[in-house]
Every structure is written in C-alpha cells, then in structure tokens.
Amino acid sequence: MARAAQAFSALGAVVRNENIRRVELAWGAAIGAEWAHFVALGVYAYEQGGASAVGLAGLVRLLPAAALAPFAASLGDRYRRERLLLAMTLLGCVALAGSAAAAFAGERVLVFAFAALVGLSSTLIRPTLQALLPSLARTPEELIASNGATSTIESVGTLVGPLVAGVLVAVGSTGVVFVVGSAALLVATALLARVNVKGRITFTASAEEVGARRMAVAGFRAVKNDPNARLVVALITAQAFVRGCLNVLIVVAAFRILHGSAADVGYLTAAIGVGGLIGAFGAMTLRGRRLAVPFGLALVFWGLPIALIAPRPYFAVALVLLAIVGAANSVEDVAGFTLLQRIVPDEFLTRVLGLLWGLAMGAVALGSILPLLTVAAYRRLVEIDRTAVPAPGLELLEEVPMLAPLSIAAKERVAASLVPLFVPSGRVVIRAGDSGDRFYIVNDGELNIDAGGLHSTAGRADYFGEIALLRDVPRTASVAAAVDSHLYALQRDDFLAAVTGHSVAHAAGQEVAETRITQTDSERLQGATLHDGKPYS
C-alpha cells in the first residue's frame, strides 16, 4: 500500500507539471500511431507481395532510422529540444498522411517510402523526448516518475495501437489506419507546440563540431570516453537485441514448444504488455539516488525468465514468466535512461540517446548472454552508484525560493558549482559594506546576523548574500558563525546565471530581496530586534 501511494504521488507530480503532462500526452499519441502504422504496414505489405514484402517493409522502415538516428539526433544538442521533438512529430504526421494518400491511390512504392520517414520520425522522437525530460522535471523523483510515465504510456500504446489498427483494418482499410495515425500525431503536434523550456542553456557547437557527422562523432566519443555511459549503453543495446528476437521466439514457442494456436501468440504477447504496465507503475517508486543496481537486476529478470520457459514448457507458466519479462523491461527502461540522463553531459545527451536508439533499431540477438553480461558487470554497476549520484547540496536548493523553480537539469548544474565551506565558531563570513561575491546556504550549524544593530540567526537550509548580488549593492549585514558550521557557497556569476535566466526564479529572488529589505527597515524604525531566524544580507 505504501508503494502504491508513492507511485500515485509520483504520477501526480508528473500530471501537475504542465510541460511534462503535455509531452507525455503527445508521446501517448505518437506511440499509439507508431504501433498502428506497424500493424497496418505489415498487412498492406502482405496483401501486396506476401511474406517477402513484409520483410522488405520492415527493412525499409527500420534500416534508414538505424543509420540516420545517431546523426540526426545531434540536432537536439544544437537546437532547442522541444522544437526538434515538435518537428519530428510533425514529420511523422505528414508521412502518415502521405502513406494514406499513397495507399488509397495504390502507389506501393510511395507507401514504403513514406514508411521510412515514419520510422525515422518515431526513432528520433524517443531520444529527443528522453533528453528533454531532465530540463522539464524539477526534482530527481519527478524525473524518475516522468520516465516511469513514459514507459507506462509505451506499454499502453503497444496494446492499444495494434488493437485499434486491427479493428480499422477489419472494418475499413490500411489507408484508414494511416489517416487515424496522422490525426493522432496532429494532436501531439498541437500539444508540443505549447511546451516551453525555461532556463535551459542552448549549447553552441565549436568549429570542430560543425556539421551533423562531426557532432555525431562527438556523441560517439562522449560514450567511448565515459566508461559508465559505455557500460549502460552496451547493456541497454544487448537487451534491445533480445527484445527484437522475442517476437519471433513467442511465435515459435506458441506453436512448437507449447503446442498452441495463433490465439496463444496474442495471449503471450499481451502478458508482456500487462507485466510492462505493472513494472512501469512500480518503477515510479524508485528512489532518486540509487538506480544502477535496480537497472542491473531488471536486466537479469529480463533474460532469465525467457530461459526458464524451456525446462517447464507449460502455457500458464509461460504467461507468468513473460509478465515478469514485461515488468523487468519497464524497470530497466526507467532506471537505464534515468542513469544516462544523469551520467551524460547535457550538451551530448540527445546525440548519445540517438546513438543508442540507432544501435537498438539495428540490433539482432545477444539475449542469451545478457544475464552473464550483467553479472560480470555487477561491480561496475555498484561503482556507478557510488559516483553518479546527485551533487551534494542538491536537496538544499529545494528550500531556497529563488532556486526551487529551476528544472532538475539546472539545479544539478547549480549543485555542481556549490563550494563546501567549513566555518569555525566566531569566524566572520561576510561584513556589512563589503562588495558581494558569493551567495551562501547553511548546511548545518548556526550563524549570527547583524543588520545595522538588528540581530537574527541562521540555521539549516537558511541562506544569505542574495541582496548584494541581485541589487548590485554592498553587503547589508554582517554574518558570523555562532558554532562550528558548514556552508555551501555559490559564486556571483553562477548565482546570477541561474536566477536571472529563469523568469519565475528571478521574480522569486526579487521578492525575497524586497521583503527582507522592507522588513529590516520596518524593524529598524520600530527599534525592534529580529527573532524569526531569517537572515538578511
């Protein structure tokens, strides 16, 4: 019950974030349209040329995406990601509309050509979405919940998309499916047009990185030079190989091992979808700090149940085992992609995710050795948890009004810039009249504040120094340690870049400064002494 409440709470946080809500709704429309197109294209190809045409359609749909994704995804690190996501969704909408027109006109070659564009669009939507979420989420828990929602919606889309396509093909034609998919992506486009990332730094490519090929090579290099990113990408790619082969395995197992019928193929596939929904829901309860070990365990429980089908080839057992596979897949997706969002520098994130999805789309089959790979890498996964954790001081930023509105990506940049300071009892931190060069947050201890004869104290999570920085005036108070204390300091340029670059944060900072100045003047006029524990600077 506690975990269920936690999952609902995480999901509620995602719903309350307007930008994430729009992105996830658009993702739902996109994934449903993608799977509907997949089914309709297979039916259309079979009607036109039999089984060989189905294979050709799959080749045309996936290979261009696999080849181009690492290069095209580099655009997400050069331009605003929400706009690239909008552009890719619009491309899919236009390509599906073209597929419908070609299908109704009987132009088979054009249907296949537009299928390549649909495949490219759907492949690039994934890394762009996953790279965008850290700039929309405000806390590590909200980012995990967002990834969990993405996985949940993908599981639902995997079930609903083919179901809708099957009904429409039965009562209409494949062209009707293409029309409905295009309409769904048009809705997604309208939702994404209203998404706006505040405070995100747009990285400018250096002279050596100009061009899609060179930017993509920089993404390859980012993975190659970071052993943690290299390990996570390798394991996700290996798992994707198994996922690509699992559809074939299910068909073969249903007929040859379980001695079932065509209906049993559907039931086994549905078991993965049901497990995926449960796993995605549970993944939302993951804690923000430790994700590498759950990622590794999810990979083991992805590969191991598949192997266990063979010793006990019973249909009911296979259903349960495949449901475990689906649940593990959702946990692996949430933990793995959150790790990459945490490990990979933001300026390379879309390129790295594009590389990963390109590898996944072109993957074949390495699933049989996946559990062994994960066990062999277990020590490295534990080491990732020791190193790839949020920077110290990140939680304190939530209690600073002018920094709390920042996205989780911006907060992590700020937290990485915090300088820990030990201040022994009696030492002065700032003096009234001095120029302001730093902003301070109290981690523990107690400090005395003297604002022109008015006294107060600062303790855990209190902060001071912002007035001199925001108003460009000398320090308005003196602050000294009453006991041995630990602080975090943020340099002037880092503080101003974070606060003034975000409209809500800037307004909050100005409001805090104005309130403190006004209250100090009022107290001074009344000859009173401050006792509320809030520092002034």
C-alpha distance (Angstrom), angle and dihedral (degrees) to the residues before:
residue distance angle dihedral
M1 . . .
A2 3.80 . .
R3 3.81 91.7 .
A4 3.80 91.3 46.5
A5 3.80 89.9 52.1
Q6 3.79 89.6 47.9
A7 3.80 91.7 50.7
F8 3.81 91.9 49.2
S9 3.80 89.5 48.4
A10 3.82 91.0 51.7
L11 3.79 91.2 47.6
G12 3.80 89.5 49.2
A13 3.81 90.1 54.3
V14 3.81 89.4 54.2
V15 3.80 92.0 49.2
R16 3.80 91.9 49.4
N17 3.82 91.8 54.2
E18 3.81 100.4 84.7
N19 3.80 96.8 -157.8
I20 3.82 94.1 47.2
R21 3.80 90.3 46.5
R22 3.81 91.2 55.1
V23 3.81 92.8 45.4
E24 3.82 92.9 49.5
L25 3.81 92.6 47.7
A26 3.80 89.3 49.8
W27 3.81 89.2 48.4
G28 3.80 89.6 53.3
A29 3.80 90.9 54.3
A30 3.82 91.2 45.7
I31 3.81 96.9 49.2
G32 3.81 91.7 45.7
A33 3.80 90.5 50.6
E34 3.82 90.9 46.9
W35 3.81 94.4 54.7
A36 3.79 92.6 41.7
H37 3.81 88.6 53.8
F38 3.80 90.5 47.3
V39 3.82 91.8 56.0
A40 3.81 95.2 41.1
L41 3.81 92.9 47.5
G42 3.81 90.8 51.8
V43 3.80 91.4 50.1
Y44 3.81 92.0 46.3
A45 3.81 92.5 48.3
Y46 3.81 92.4 48.3
E47 3.80 91.4 50.4
Q48 3.79 90.5 50.0
G49 3.80 101.9 43.3
G50 3.81 113.7 -7.0
A51 3.80 127.2 -120.6
S52 3.82 94.7 -25.8
A53 3.81 90.2 57.2
V54 3.82 89.8 51.7
G55 3.80 89.4 55.7
L56 3.79 91.1 47.4
A57 3.81 90.8 49.9
G58 3.80 91.0 52.8
L59 3.80 90.5 48.3
V60 3.79 92.9 49.8
R61 3.80 91.7 46.1
L62 3.81 98.3 48.9
L63 3.81 110.6 27.4
P64 3.83 98.3 63.4
A65 3.80 89.2 47.7
A66 3.81 91.9 49.3
A67 3.81 91.4 49.3
L68 3.80 98.1 43.2
A69 3.81 103.0 35.4
P70 3.85 97.5 82.6
F71 3.83 90.0 51.2
A72 3.81 100.5 38.8
A73 3.82 91.9 45.2
S74 3.82 88.8 63.3
L75 3.81 86.5 77.3
G76 3.80 87.8 72.0
D77 3.81 89.8 64.3
R78 3.79 93.3 48.0
Y79 3.80 101.5 41.5
R80 3.79 134.7 32.7
R81 3.80 108.5 -67.1
E82 3.77 96.0 -143.6
R83 3.82 88.4 58.0
L84 3.80 93.0 48.1
L85 3.82 89.1 49.8
L86 3.80 88.9 50.5
A87 3.81 91.0 48.7
M88 3.82 93.5 49.7
T89 3.80 91.7 48.4
L90 3.80 90.3 49.5
L91 3.83 89.4 48.9
G92 3.81 89.7 54.1
C93 3.80 90.5 47.9
V94 3.81 92.3 52.4
A95 3.83 92.5 43.0
L96 3.82 92.1 52.4
A97 3.80 90.7 47.6
G98 3.80 87.9 51.4
S99 3.81 90.1 48.3
A100 3.82 89.7 53.8
A101 3.82 92.8 49.7
A102 3.82 91.3 47.2
A103 3.81 92.5 47.3
F104 3.80 92.9 50.9
A105 3.82 89.6 47.2
G106 3.82 92.8 48.7
E107 3.84 93.2 -119.3
R108 3.82 100.7 148.8
V109 3.82 95.6 176.4
L110 3.81 91.3 54.1
V111 3.81 91.6 49.0
F112 3.81 88.9 55.8
A113 3.82 92.1 44.1
F114 3.79 92.1 52.1
A115 3.83 88.2 46.6
A116 3.80 88.2 63.2
L117 3.82 89.5 54.8
V118 3.82 91.1 48.1
G119 3.81 89.6 50.7
L120 3.81 91.7 49.3
S121 3.80 91.3 48.3
S122 3.81 95.3 48.5
T123 3.82 91.8 45.3
L124 3.82 93.5 51.8
I125 3.80 94.2 44.0
R126 3.81 90.1 66.3
P127 3.84 100.9 56.8
T128 3.80 92.0 38.3
L129 3.81 91.5 52.1
Q130 3.80 92.8 46.3
A131 3.82 91.5 47.9
L132 3.81 91.4 48.0
L133 3.82 97.8 52.5
P134 3.87 96.8 73.1
S135 3.81 88.8 58.6
L136 3.81 91.1 51.6
A137 3.81 100.2 42.4
R138 3.80 118.5 83.5
T139 3.83 100.9 -160.8
P140 3.83 136.7 27.4
E141 3.81 89.3 -111.5
E142 3.79 91.1 52.1
L143 3.82 90.3 50.9
I144 3.81 91.2 52.0
A145 3.80 89.7 46.7
S146 3.81 89.6 50.5
N147 3.80 91.4 52.0
G148 3.81 88.4 46.8
A149 3.79 90.7 51.7
T150 3.81 89.4 49.3
S151 3.80 90.6 53.2
T152 3.82 92.3 45.1
I153 3.79 91.9 50.8
E154 3.81 90.6 47.7
S155 3.82 89.7 54.0
V156 3.80 90.9 49.6
G157 3.80 91.4 46.3
T158 3.79 90.5 50.1
L159 3.80 88.3 57.9
V160 3.81 101.7 35.9
G161 3.81 99.4 40.4
P162 3.82 96.7 58.8
L163 3.81 91.1 40.1
V164 3.81 92.5 54.7
A165 3.80 90.5 44.2
G166 3.80 91.5 51.3
V167 3.80 92.2 51.6
L168 3.81 93.5 46.2
V169 3.80 92.9 47.6
A170 3.81 89.7 49.8
V171 3.81 95.1 50.9
G172 3.81 98.9 29.1
S173 3.80 132.9 0.8
T174 3.79 142.4 -77.5
G175 3.80 88.6 -93.2
V176 3.81 89.3 63.0
V177 3.82 89.9 54.2
F178 3.80 89.9 52.8
V179 3.82 90.2 51.0
V180 3.81 92.8 50.4
G181 3.82 91.0 47.0
S182 3.80 90.6 51.0
A183 3.82 90.2 50.4
A184 3.82 90.6 50.7
L185 3.80 90.8 52.5
L186 3.80 89.9 47.5
V187 3.81 88.1 58.2
A188 3.82 89.0 48.0
T189 3.80 89.6 51.5
A190 3.81 91.0 53.2
L191 3.82 90.3 51.3
L192 3.81 94.3 47.8
A193 3.82 92.2 48.0
R194 3.83 87.1 69.9
V195 3.83 95.6 50.4
N196 3.79 114.0 106.4
V197 3.81 127.2 176.4
K198 3.79 113.8 -147.0
G199 3.77 123.2 -154.9
R200 3.82 97.7 6.1
I201 3.77 115.5 143.4
T202 3.82 113.0 -128.5
F203 3.79 106.8 -142.8
T204 3.77 117.2 -134.8
A205 3.79 114.9 -142.0
S206 3.78 115.7 -120.6
A207 3.78 121.5 -123.7
E208 3.80 89.5 -97.8
E209 3.83 91.5 54.0
V210 3.80 100.5 48.6
G211 3.78 111.2 126.0
A212 3.79 132.0 43.6
R213 3.81 93.8 -97.2
R214 3.80 94.7 51.9
M215 3.79 92.6 44.2
A216 3.81 89.8 50.1
V217 3.81 90.1 49.6
A218 3.82 87.9 53.2
G219 3.81 87.6 54.9
F220 3.82 90.6 51.1
R221 3.79 88.6 49.2
A222 3.82 92.3 50.0
V223 3.81 89.2 57.7
K224 3.79 93.9 41.4
N225 3.80 94.3 51.3
D226 3.82 96.1 45.9
P227 3.83 110.8 68.0
N228 3.81 92.3 -165.7
A229 3.80 93.6 52.9
R230 3.81 89.5 43.2
L231 3.80 91.4 54.3
V232 3.81 95.2 47.9
V233 3.83 92.7 46.3
A234 3.81 91.0 48.8
L235 3.80 93.4 50.5
I236 3.81 94.5 45.6
T237 3.81 90.0 48.4
A238 3.81 91.6 49.7
Q239 3.80 89.8 50.2
A240 3.81 89.6 49.2
F241 3.81 88.6 56.2
V242 3.79 89.2 58.3
R243 3.79 91.0 46.9
G244 3.80 89.9 54.4
C245 3.80 91.8 52.9
L246 3.79 97.1 40.9
N247 3.81 94.6 80.1
V248 3.82 89.6 58.1
L249 3.80 91.4 44.0
I250 3.81 91.6 53.3
V251 3.81 92.1 53.5
V252 3.81 93.5 46.9
A253 3.82 92.8 44.7
A254 3.81 92.9 48.4
F255 3.81 93.6 54.6
R256 3.80 106.2 27.5
I257 3.80 105.7 27.7
L258 3.80 104.3 27.3
H259 3.84 93.4 30.4
G260 3.80 90.8 -136.8
S261 3.80 136.3 140.0
A262 3.79 137.9 -104.2
A263 3.82 89.3 -86.5
D264 3.80 89.2 60.0
V265 3.81 89.4 60.8
G266 3.78 88.4 60.6
Y267 3.80 93.0 47.2
L268 3.81 92.7 50.5
T269 3.80 91.5 48.3
A270 3.81 90.9 47.9
A271 3.83 89.6 52.9
I272 3.81 89.0 61.8
G273 3.80 89.8 49.9
V274 3.81 93.5 49.8
G275 3.80 91.1 47.6
G276 3.80 89.2 48.1
L277 3.79 91.1 56.2
I278 3.80 91.9 50.2
G279 3.80 92.2 45.7
A280 3.80 93.9 48.5
F281 3.79 90.2 50.3
G282 3.80 90.7 50.1
A283 3.82 92.4 45.4
M284 3.79 88.9 64.7
T285 3.83 88.2 69.6
L286 3.82 93.0 60.6
R287 3.77 113.8 121.3
G288 3.79 117.7 -115.3
R289 3.80 99.0 -123.6
R290 3.82 107.4 50.7
L291 3.79 115.4 46.0
A292 3.81 108.1 131.3
V293 3.81 96.5 77.4
P294 3.85 94.1 46.6
F295 3.82 86.0 49.2
G296 3.80 91.2 53.9
L297 3.80 94.0 45.2
A298 3.82 90.4 49.6
L299 3.81 89.2 54.6
V300 3.81 90.6 52.3
F301 3.81 91.5 49.9
W302 3.79 88.6 47.5
G303 3.82 94.4 57.6
L304 3.81 103.3 29.0
P305 3.86 99.2 61.9
I306 3.81 90.4 52.9
A307 3.80 89.6 57.4
L308 3.81 91.5 46.4
I309 3.82 92.3 60.0
A310 3.82 90.2 74.2
P311 3.86 100.7 59.8
R312 3.84 92.3 48.8
P313 3.83 107.6 29.9
Y314 3.79 97.1 -174.2
F315 3.79 120.8 138.2
A316 3.83 96.4 -132.9
V317 3.80 91.2 48.1
A318 3.81 90.5 49.2
L319 3.81 90.3 52.6
V320 3.81 91.8 53.8
L321 3.81 93.3 44.4
L322 3.80 93.0 49.4
A323 3.81 90.2 48.3
I324 3.83 86.8 55.8
V325 3.81 88.4 50.5
G326 3.81 90.2 52.8
A327 3.81 92.8 48.0
A328 3.82 91.7 47.9
N329 3.81 90.1 48.8
S330 3.81 91.4 57.6
V331 3.81 93.4 47.8
E332 3.81 90.1 47.0
D333 3.81 91.9 50.9
V334 3.81 94.3 49.1
A335 3.82 96.0 43.9
G336 3.82 95.8 39.2
F337 3.78 98.0 48.7
T338 3.82 91.9 42.0
L339 3.82 88.2 53.5
L340 3.80 90.9 51.7
Q341 3.81 90.7 47.8
R342 3.81 86.8 53.5
I343 3.82 99.3 41.1
V344 3.81 103.0 41.0
P345 3.84 117.6 72.7
D346 3.79 110.7 -109.5
E347 3.81 93.4 -117.7
F348 3.84 90.8 61.8
L349 3.80 99.7 34.9
T350 3.81 101.0 101.3
R351 3.80 92.0 44.9
V352 3.80 92.4 50.6
L353 3.81 92.4 47.4
G354 3.81 89.9 46.2
L355 3.81 89.1 52.6
L356 3.79 90.0 49.5
W357 3.80 93.9 50.3
G358 3.79 90.7 45.2
L359 3.80 89.4 54.8
A360 3.81 90.9 45.4
M361 3.81 93.9 50.8
G362 3.81 90.7 50.6
A363 3.78 95.7 41.6
V364 3.81 122.7 123.0
A365 3.84 118.7 -173.9
L366 3.82 132.9 -44.8
G367 3.81 97.6 137.5
S368 3.79 96.7 116.5
I369 3.80 92.0 69.5
L370 3.83 96.9 36.9
P371 3.84 97.3 101.0
L372 3.83 89.8 49.0
L373 3.82 90.7 49.7
T374 3.78 90.8 51.9
V375 3.81 94.3 47.6
A376 3.80 90.0 48.4
A377 3.80 90.1 51.0
Y378 3.83 95.7 44.8
R379 3.80 95.3 105.6
R380 3.79 90.8 50.8
L381 3.82 90.2 50.4
V382 3.81 90.1 53.3
E383 3.81 88.8 49.3
I384 3.83 90.3 53.3
D385 3.80 89.1 57.4
R386 3.79 88.5 53.7
T387 3.79 94.3 52.2
A388 3.82 108.6 23.6
V389 3.79 98.1 63.0
P390 3.80 126.8 122.1
A391 3.80 113.1 -80.1
P392 3.83 116.6 -94.2
G393 3.77 111.5 -92.4
L394 3.82 95.2 33.8
E395 3.81 92.4 116.3
L396 3.81 91.4 50.4
L397 3.82 90.5 58.1
E398 3.81 88.6 66.5
E399 3.83 88.7 66.1
V400 3.80 95.0 52.8
P401 3.84 107.2 88.4
M402 3.80 95.5 -149.3
L403 3.82 93.2 49.5
A404 3.82 100.7 37.8
P405 3.86 94.3 79.3
L406 3.82 92.2 58.7
S407 3.81 119.4 107.4
I408 3.80 117.9 -103.6
A409 3.82 89.5 -107.4
A410 3.82 90.9 54.9
K411 3.82 92.5 44.2
E412 3.79 91.6 52.5
R413 3.82 89.6 52.1
V414 3.80 89.3 50.9
A415 3.82 92.5 45.3
A416 3.80 90.0 51.2
S417 3.83 88.4 55.6
L418 3.82 95.1 51.2
V419 3.82 114.1 114.1
P420 3.84 114.6 -148.1
L421 3.81 113.1 -134.4
F422 3.79 131.5 -169.4
V423 3.80 111.7 -151.6
P424 3.82 115.3 -170.2
S425 3.79 119.6 -143.3
G426 3.82 112.8 -76.2
R427 3.81 97.0 19.0
V428 3.80 117.2 130.2
V429 3.81 114.6 -126.6
I430 3.82 99.0 -174.4
R431 3.82 134.3 0.1
A432 3.80 127.9 -144.8
G433 3.80 110.7 -104.0
D434 3.81 96.0 26.5
S435 3.80 119.8 118.7
G436 3.80 115.4 -98.6
D437 3.79 118.0 -114.0
R438 3.82 103.6 152.6
F439 3.79 144.5 37.4
Y440 3.82 116.9 -140.2
I441 3.83 135.3 -151.8
V442 3.82 121.4 -171.0
N443 3.80 113.4 -127.1
D444 3.82 95.5 178.2
G445 3.77 139.1 -24.2
E446 3.81 131.4 51.0
L447 3.80 132.7 -81.8
N448 3.81 132.5 -167.8
I449 3.80 119.2 -132.4
D450 3.80 123.2 -156.9
A451 3.82 113.0 -170.1
G452 3.81 103.0 179.7
G453 3.79 94.2 -45.9
L454 3.79 95.3 -36.1
H455 3.78 112.0 114.4
S456 3.81 134.7 -154.5
T457 3.79 138.5 148.1
A458 3.80 135.2 -121.3
G459 3.79 125.2 -148.5
R460 3.78 140.9 164.1
A461 3.86 112.5 -13.9
D462 3.82 93.9 3.8
Y463 3.79 117.2 128.3
F464 3.79 139.2 -161.7
G465 3.79 141.5 176.5
E466 3.80 99.5 64.8
I467 3.84 98.6 111.2
A468 3.81 94.9 63.0
L469 3.81 90.4 48.0
L470 3.81 99.3 43.7
R471 3.83 96.1 40.4
D472 3.83 96.5 33.9
V473 3.83 91.8 -129.1
P474 3.83 133.5 128.0
R475 3.79 118.9 -83.9
T476 3.81 110.9 -72.6
A477 3.82 96.7 -157.0
S478 3.80 143.5 26.9
V479 3.80 119.7 -121.9
A480 3.82 125.9 -164.9
A481 3.80 132.8 171.5
A482 3.82 114.3 -102.3
V483 3.82 90.3 -169.9
D484 3.79 134.4 5.5
S485 3.80 102.9 -61.9
H486 3.79 140.8 -177.7
L487 3.79 119.9 -141.6
Y488 3.77 138.8 176.2
A489 3.80 117.2 -134.7
L490 3.80 126.0 -158.5
Q491 3.80 119.0 -162.5
R492 3.82 118.1 -118.7
D493 3.83 95.8 -110.8
D494 3.81 93.5 47.7
F495 3.82 91.7 48.1
L496 3.80 95.0 47.7
A497 3.82 93.0 44.6
A498 3.80 90.8 53.9
V499 3.81 98.0 43.2
T500 3.80 102.5 36.6
G501 3.82 92.3 43.6
H502 3.82 92.1 64.0
S503 3.80 118.6 58.8
V504 3.81 96.4 -150.1
A505 3.82 92.9 45.2
H506 3.80 91.1 47.6
A507 3.81 92.1 50.7
A508 3.82 90.7 48.2
G509 3.80 91.1 50.3
Q510 3.79 93.0 50.2
E511 3.81 90.4 47.6
V512 3.81 91.8 52.0
A513 3.80 91.9 47.7
E514 3.82 93.0 47.6
T515 3.81 92.4 46.9
R516 3.78 93.1 50.6
I517 3.81 94.3 46.6
T518 3.80 91.9 47.4
Q519 3.80 93.2 47.0
T520 3.80 92.4 47.3
D521 3.82 91.8 51.2
S522 3.79 90.7 47.3
E523 3.80 93.4 49.6
R524 3.78 91.4 46.7
L525 3.79 91.5 52.2
Q526 3.78 90.6 50.7
G527 3.80 91.8 46.6
A528 3.77 89.5 -126.0
T529 3.79 131.9 146.4
L530 3.79 121.6 -124.5
H531 3.80 116.3 -117.6
D532 3.81 104.4 164.0
G533 3.80 95.4 95.9
K534 3.80 93.5 -125.0
P535 3.83 113.5 131.5
Y536 3.76 126.2 -132.0
S537 3.75 125.6 -152.8
